[in-house]
């Protein structure tokens, strides 16, 4: 029998929307911190639809890679297969609280974004028609208001079993 990966050992029945350190890996001399950006409560709330997930992915990745203070540390920003949130991989040894201001800025950018979604064209994306900016804005605003703006330790550290 194969050993469970770390993310499958977290009790998802107790997991609330928040920002969690999922894991830390060593890549040569560099620590890579993987964050679990959990936007909905697993198995209690509906999952995010693919169109808003895809839109948040395009906007979030574009935003992060265009921030001069962070662009060199961003390795990946993309959706979880379960569609309850996103993974963010950064070079550096971080705690969840360290990126709260960054996530507030990013989700504010997404909530307030108006215009053409970056990369939402057939030439740039393999599924460019599966986008929903109004819903992406809505769920980003909800995550900001209900989770990020008044975040506490229960939403920054994984629940104990």
LINQUIFEN-V841790 format. One record per residue. N is the residue number from 0. RES is the residue in three letters. OMEGA is omega in radians with two decimals (NA if undefined). Layout:
# LINQUIFEN-V841790
N,RES,OMEGA / N,RES,OMEGA
This chain:
# LINQUIFEN-V841790
0,UNK,-3.13 / 1,UNK,3.10 / 2,UNK,3.09 / 3,UNK,3.00 / 4,UNK,-3.02 / 5,UNK,-3.07 / 6,UNK,3.12 / 7,UNK,3.11 / 8,UNK,3.10 / 9,UNK,3.13 / 10,UNK,-3.09 / 11,UNK,3.09 / 12,UNK,3.12 / 13,UNK,-3.04 / 14,UNK,3.12 / 15,UNK,3.01 / 16,UNK,-3.12 / 17,UNK,3.11 / 18,UNK,-3.07 / 19,UNK,2.95 / 20,UNK,-3.13 / 21,UNK,-3.13 / 22,UNK,3.01 / 23,UNK,-3.13 / 24,UNK,3.07 / 25,UNK,3.08 / 26,UNK,-3.03 / 27,UNK,3.13 / 28,UNK,-2.99 / 29,UNK,2.98 / 30,UNK,3.04 / 31,UNK,3.11 / 32,UNK,3.07 / 33,UNK,3.11 / 34,UNK,3.02 / 35,UNK,3.11 / 36,UNK,-2.99 / 37,UNK,-3.04 / 38,UNK,3.11 / 39,UNK,3.14 / 40,UNK,-3.09 / 41,UNK,3.03 / 42,UNK,3.07 / 43,UNK,-3.14 / 44,UNK,3.02 / 45,UNK,3.07 / 46,UNK,3.07 / 47,UNK,3.07 / 48,UNK,-3.06 / 49,UNK,-3.09 / 50,UNK,3.11 / 51,UNK,3.06 / 52,UNK,-3.12 / 53,UNK,3.13 / 54,UNK,3.10 / 55,UNK,3.10 / 56,UNK,-3.13 / 57,UNK,-3.09 / 58,UNK,-3.12 / 59,UNK,-3.14 / 60,UNK,3.12 / 61,UNK,3.13 / 62,UNK,-3.07 / 63,UNK,-3.09 / 64,UNK,3.09 / 65,UNK,3.08 / 66,UNK,-3.08 / 67,UNK,-3.10 / 68,UNK,-3.06 / 69,UNK,-2.95 / 70,UNK,-3.14 / 71,UNK,-3.13 / 72,UNK,-3.09 / 73,UNK,3.07 / 74,UNK,-3.06 / 75,UNK,2.93 / 76,UNK,-3.12 / 77,UNK,-3.01 / 78,UNK,2.96 / 79,UNK,3.10 / 80,UNK,-3.13 / 81,UNK,3.11 / 82,UNK,3.04 / 83,UNK,3.14 / 84,UNK,-3.01 / 85,UNK,2.96 / 86,UNK,3.03 / 87,UNK,3.09 / 88,UNK,3.14 / 89,UNK,2.96 / 90,UNK,-3.13 / 91,UNK,-3.11 / 92,UNK,-3.02 / 93,UNK,2.91 / 94,UNK,-3.10 / 95,UNK,-3.08 / 96,UNK,-3.10 / 97,UNK,-3.06 / 98,UNK,3.12 / 99,UNK,3.12 / 100,UNK,3.11 / 101,UNK,-3.14 / 102,UNK,3.06 / 103,UNK,3.12 / 104,UNK,-3.10 / 105,UNK,-3.12 / 106,UNK,3.00 / 107,UNK,3.09 / 108,UNK,-3.12 / 109,UNK,3.14 / 110,UNK,-3.05 / 111,UNK,-3.05 / 112,UNK,3.10 / 113,UNK,3.13 / 114,UNK,3.13 / 115,UNK,3.10 / 116,UNK,3.14 / 117,UNK,3.10 / 118,UNK,-3.12 / 119,UNK,3.11 / 120,UNK,-3.08 / 121,UNK,-3.13 / 122,UNK,-2.99 / 123,UNK,-2.96 / 124,UNK,-3.12 / 125,UNK,3.13 / 126,UNK,-2.98 / 127,UNK,-3.14 / 128,UNK,-3.11 / 129,UNK,-3.14 / 130,UNK,3.07 / 131,UNK,-3.11 / 132,UNK,3.13 / 133,UNK,3.13 / 134,UNK,3.07 / 135,UNK,3.10 / 136,UNK,-3.14 / 137,UNK,-3.07 / 138,UNK,3.06 / 139,UNK,3.12 / 140,UNK,3.10 / 141,UNK,3.13 / 142,UNK,3.08 / 143,UNK,-3.03 / 144,UNK,-3.02 / 145,UNK,-3.04 / 146,UNK,-2.92 / 147,UNK,-2.97 / 148,UNK,3.11 / 149,UNK,-3.02 / 150,UNK,3.09 / 151,UNK,-3.03 / 152,UNK,3.14 / 153,UNK,-3.12 / 154,UNK,3.09 / 155,UNK,3.13 / 156,UNK,3.14 / 157,UNK,3.10 / 158,UNK,3.03 / 159,UNK,-3.06 / 160,UNK,NA
